[in-house]
Amino acid sequence: MADVDLAYAEEWKFDHGIMVPLHFLLPEGDVPIIPVNINCQGPPLTPLARAYAFGRALRKACDAAVERIALIGTGGISHWPATPDSGKINEAWDREFLDRWLVNDRAALTGYTDQETWRDAGQGGFEIRTFIAVAGAAEGCTGELYCYAPIPIFAVGCTVARMSLRSL
């Protein structure tokens, strides 16, 4: 709470960005979940540096807990949902972003402007904030890309990657 500004909701319905990954990661639903949402939709958008700082704050909180905790960042990279460009994917932009994420290059990750992201990755590209928060939580670590595939029928490139503080 000392490092970032937070808000709290008593009631929140999970959307596809939470439920689809949880369906595959925890099909039994037998693990406690603490959902965290970062504004990736509309102004005022969370500044990228603040998303990274939020990840660092989450790391502090996780390190203070006795339980083993996993952070899951969900969302798209480039995509244009609910627009005439729906289904468009900028694979080159996605791969450049993933390259930056995999080496956890804080300056490069937080160096995007919203105008550049809007132009090159669509309004769905604002969801990189979740990836950036995970990078902040795993500061000092690098990632591993398991797969990336642009899937126009899903209107987004699908990615599975991991950044780990210790081996699983």
One Martini backbone bead per residue (centre of mass of N, CA, C, O) as a GRO file, in nm:
protein
  168
    1MET     BB    1   0.052   0.066  -0.012
    2ALA     BB    2   0.319   0.255  -0.028
    3ASP     BB    3   0.375   0.224  -0.361
    4VAL     BB    4   0.062   0.209  -0.441
    5ASP     BB    5  -0.242   0.250  -0.592
    6LEU     BB    6  -0.559   0.138  -0.463
    7ALA     BB    7  -0.845  -0.066  -0.508
    8TYR     BB    8  -1.176  -0.179  -0.394
    9ALA     BB    9  -1.396  -0.469  -0.426
   10GLU     BB   10  -1.669  -0.647  -0.315
   11GLU     BB   11  -1.763  -0.684  -0.623
   12TRP     BB   12  -1.677  -0.934  -0.884
   13LYS     BB   13  -1.678  -1.024  -1.213
   14PHE     BB   14  -1.561  -1.259  -1.409
   15ASP     BB   15  -1.386  -1.283  -1.694
   16HIS     BB   16  -1.219  -1.420  -1.958
   17GLY     BB   17  -0.931  -1.331  -1.846
   18ILE     BB   18  -0.978  -1.537  -1.599
   19MET     BB   19  -1.148  -1.798  -1.672
   20VAL     BB   20  -0.983  -1.933  -1.893
   21PRO     BB   21  -0.716  -1.984  -1.744
   22LEU     BB   22  -0.846  -2.129  -1.497
   23HIS     BB   23  -0.966  -2.368  -1.649
   24PHE     BB   24  -0.671  -2.480  -1.725
   25LEU     BB   25  -0.512  -2.453  -1.446
   26LEU     BB   26  -0.801  -2.498  -1.252
   27PRO     BB   27  -1.044  -2.717  -1.299
   28GLU     BB   28  -1.127  -2.760  -0.982
   29GLY     BB   29  -1.110  -2.499  -0.801
   30ASP     BB   30  -0.880  -2.563  -0.540
   31VAL     BB   31  -0.767  -2.261  -0.542
   32PRO     BB   32  -0.693  -1.978  -0.424
   33ILE     BB   33  -0.817  -1.647  -0.527
   34ILE     BB   34  -0.670  -1.325  -0.622
   35PRO     BB   35  -0.796  -1.073  -0.778
   36VAL     BB   36  -0.646  -0.855  -1.030
   37ASN     BB   37  -0.687  -0.525  -1.161
   38ILE     BB   38  -0.601  -0.356  -1.464
   39ASN     BB   39  -0.623  -0.077  -1.640
   40CYS     BB   40  -0.688  -0.146  -2.010
   41GLN     BB   41  -0.935   0.034  -2.145
   42GLY     BB   42  -0.941   0.338  -2.008
   43PRO     BB   43  -0.950   0.639  -1.919
   44PRO     BB   44  -0.717   0.625  -1.706
   45LEU     BB   45  -0.434   0.482  -1.768
   46THR     BB   46  -0.199   0.289  -1.660
   47PRO     BB   47   0.105   0.336  -1.615
   48LEU     BB   48   0.369   0.141  -1.689
   49ALA     BB   49   0.542   0.205  -1.440
   50ARG     BB   50   0.311   0.132  -1.242
   51ALA     BB   51   0.280  -0.162  -1.322
   52TYR     BB   52   0.563  -0.240  -1.235
   53ALA     BB   53   0.538  -0.140  -0.940
   54PHE     BB   54   0.305  -0.326  -0.872
   55GLY     BB   55   0.464  -0.585  -0.903
   56ARG     BB   56   0.668  -0.521  -0.680
   57ALA     BB   57   0.453  -0.506  -0.455
   58LEU     BB   58   0.353  -0.794  -0.486
   59ARG     BB   59   0.618  -0.927  -0.416
   60LYS     BB   60   0.634  -0.830  -0.127
   61ALA     BB   61   0.374  -0.969  -0.037
   62CYS     BB   62   0.456  -1.258  -0.116
   63ASP     BB   63   0.719  -1.273   0.056
   64ALA     BB   64   0.546  -1.239   0.334
   65ALA     BB   65   0.431  -1.504   0.273
   66VAL     BB   66   0.396  -1.852   0.332
   67GLU     BB   67   0.287  -1.896   0.074
   68ARG     BB   68   0.261  -2.013  -0.239
   69ILE     BB   69   0.285  -1.791  -0.527
   70ALA     BB   70   0.097  -1.702  -0.817
   71LEU     BB   71   0.129  -1.511  -1.108
   72ILE     BB   72  -0.123  -1.399  -1.347
   73GLY     BB   73  -0.102  -1.287  -1.675
   74THR     BB   74  -0.361  -1.143  -1.865
   75GLY     BB   75  -0.398  -1.113  -2.213
   76GLY     BB   76  -0.311  -0.917  -2.466
   77ILE     BB   77  -0.170  -0.778  -2.723
   78SER     BB   78  -0.238  -0.754  -3.021
   79HIS     BB   79  -0.562  -0.587  -3.066
   80TRP     BB   80  -0.913  -0.528  -3.216
   81PRO     BB   81  -1.173  -0.509  -3.046
   82ALA     BB   82  -1.473  -0.413  -3.164
   83THR     BB   83  -1.376  -0.366  -3.467
   84PRO     BB   84  -1.303  -0.354  -3.800
   85ASP     BB   85  -1.008  -0.497  -3.705
   86SER     BB   86  -1.100  -0.754  -3.621
   87GLY     BB   87  -0.827  -0.999  -3.627
   88LYS     BB   88  -0.600  -0.826  -3.602
   89ILE     BB   89  -0.237  -0.882  -3.613
   90ASN     BB   90   0.086  -0.782  -3.475
   91GLU     BB   91   0.340  -0.988  -3.479
   92ALA     BB   92   0.592  -0.808  -3.461
   93TRP     BB   93   0.507  -0.658  -3.205
   94ASP     BB   94   0.470  -0.899  -3.023
   95ARG     BB   95   0.763  -1.009  -3.045
   96GLU     BB   96   0.900  -0.757  -2.934
   97PHE     BB   97   0.763  -0.758  -2.663
   98LEU     BB   98   0.852  -1.045  -2.577
   99ASP     BB   99   1.152  -0.987  -2.586
  100ARG     BB  100   1.141  -0.778  -2.357
  101TRP     BB  101   1.008  -0.963  -2.146
  102LEU     BB  102   1.214  -1.204  -2.136
  103VAL     BB  103   1.449  -0.988  -2.027
  104ASN     BB  104   1.335  -0.770  -1.841
  105ASP     BB  105   1.304  -0.468  -1.978
  106ARG     BB  106   1.203  -0.204  -1.822
  107ALA     BB  107   1.251   0.033  -2.017
  108ALA     BB  108   1.115  -0.100  -2.264
  109LEU     BB  109   0.837  -0.167  -2.136
  110THR     BB  110   0.793   0.149  -2.033
  111GLY     BB  111   0.841   0.303  -2.331
  112TYR     BB  112   0.569   0.304  -2.415
  113THR     BB  113   0.311   0.451  -2.578
  114ASP     BB  114  -0.019   0.486  -2.621
  115GLN     BB  115  -0.003   0.581  -2.915
  116GLU     BB  116   0.170   0.346  -3.021
  117THR     BB  117  -0.011   0.119  -2.930
  118TRP     BB  118  -0.263   0.200  -3.083
  119ARG     BB  119  -0.134   0.191  -3.366
  120ASP     BB  120   0.021  -0.111  -3.342
  121ALA     BB  121  -0.203  -0.275  -3.117
  122GLY     BB  122  -0.431  -0.139  -3.019
  123GLN     BB  123  -0.653  -0.137  -2.757
  124GLY     BB  124  -0.557  -0.429  -2.668
  125GLY     BB  125  -0.252  -0.345  -2.608
  126PHE     BB  126  -0.303  -0.237  -2.312
  127GLU     BB  127  -0.261  -0.536  -2.181
  128ILE     BB  128   0.050  -0.524  -2.116
  129ARG     BB  129   0.027  -0.456  -1.812
  130THR     BB  130   0.024  -0.749  -1.704
  131PHE     BB  131   0.306  -0.827  -1.798
  132ILE     BB  132   0.454  -0.594  -1.652
  133ALA     BB  133   0.377  -0.677  -1.366
  134VAL     BB  134   0.520  -0.949  -1.372
  135ALA     BB  135   0.799  -0.833  -1.426
  136GLY     BB  136   0.812  -0.675  -1.160
  137ALA     BB  137   0.785  -0.930  -0.976
  138ALA     BB  138   1.047  -1.054  -1.158
  139GLU     BB  139   1.279  -0.899  -1.091
  140GLY     BB  140   1.581  -1.031  -1.239
  141CYS     BB  141   1.424  -1.201  -1.437
  142THR     BB  142   1.351  -1.440  -1.676
  143GLY     BB  143   1.205  -1.583  -1.960
  144GLU     BB  144   0.969  -1.823  -2.112
  145LEU     BB  145   0.878  -1.942  -2.429
  146TYR     BB  146   0.638  -2.169  -2.545
  147CYS     BB  147   0.421  -1.979  -2.706
  148TYR     BB  148   0.325  -1.835  -3.032
  149ALA     BB  149   0.002  -1.740  -3.188
  150PRO     BB  150  -0.169  -1.628  -3.446
  151ILE     BB  151  -0.542  -1.592  -3.402
  152PRO     BB  152  -0.789  -1.457  -3.577
  153ILE     BB  153  -1.047  -1.600  -3.460
  154PHE     BB  154  -0.954  -1.473  -3.169
  155ALA     BB  155  -0.817  -1.181  -3.217
  156VAL     BB  156  -0.526  -1.311  -3.128
  157GLY     BB  157  -0.239  -1.370  -2.970
  158CYS     BB  158  -0.108  -1.663  -2.837
  159THR     BB  159   0.033  -1.704  -2.504
  160VAL     BB  160   0.308  -1.889  -2.346
  161ALA     BB  161   0.460  -1.793  -2.037
  162ARG     BB  162   0.756  -1.759  -1.815
  163MET     BB  163   0.830  -1.630  -1.482
  164SER     BB  164   1.085  -1.722  -1.246
  165LEU     BB  165   1.220  -1.744  -0.916
  166ARG     BB  166   1.166  -2.055  -0.919
  167SER     BB  167   1.137  -2.366  -0.931
  168LEU     BB  168   0.868  -2.599  -0.970
   0.00000   0.00000   0.00000
